[in-house]
Amino acid sequence: MSDTAVVGLDVGGTSTRAAAVSIDGVRLGTGRAGGGNPTSHGAERAAAELLAALRAALADVDPTRVRAGVIGLAGAGRLLADPQGRAAFDQAWSDAGLRCPYAVHGDALVAYASGTAATDGTVLIAGTGAIAAQVRDLRLDRTADGHGWLLGDAGSGFWLGREAVRRLLSDLDRADPPGELAGRVLAELTGSAEVAARPRATAEAVVQAVTQRPPVELARLAPLVVTAARAGEPTAQALIGEAAVLLAENAARIRPPGAADPVVLGGGLLTGDTPLGAAVRAELARRWPDAPLHTAGDGAAAAAWLAARELPEVTDPAALHALLVSTTT
């Protein structure tokens, strides 16, 4: 086994995952901690979670073996532009016993690398938000959407939740009995699927329930849409179809017609066995029939692979990727 090691971190809003690996593909340790996104949690808390994940991953590894590291992070540019945030991450890195440099990349690049070793391609992510990115020479080139709930994130979990509420409000405006999906949304928001004798009163209760919470929390309604679509509910199926087209259109903004390089699907709505994942795959296959479709895998291992491939002794990055990173076609 090689004595040289690298570390990778996949830092998200809800969890931070770390992996330590040798450059011949042996996994040496893993770690997990709470959300480490400095935009969401502040630099100090984010750095503390980063350190906790690193220490767990390095529990049985001499930190002096580690020659390089990569941190995958949403909003990487903001961290790099913030001296206080970068200093907090530098301190966490040092406190873990690491003396090597590390690079910070956007989480979209790490998601892409977790699905393929190809240097060029596209990544399409749909979770709470949605973004598409073009990758060139394993660097993020152009991106589309990812503009947040107010201005974008078309086809995302937020979008599904918001559109489900809009369909409910349309039913109430027409004084139509809510359909199956609308009834589930109504019960989730107000605690009851019953409609008042004056439907406008129920509509007002729905609006109040939504506006009393942060708007992005509408994404919590997305699983209701997914479940209803899986059961064949017409409104839910229509929403899934619309979302799939919007997500494919995001990719089309940055991906040339006829492109044959791979597309990696990431985010909870596309990586699981979901109706939206299936619909997006079908839409992408229709638009780019020659493009391989992959599913994002272990982000921390992918970050470690991105670190390892920069070392001169790694002569076959594709073979190392096959050992470290689980991919699904």
Summary of the structure (lengths in Angstrom):
residues: 329
radius of gyration: 21.7
end to end distance: 29.5
largest distance: 73.6
contacts: 1221
relative contact order: 0.15
helix: 49%
strand: 19%
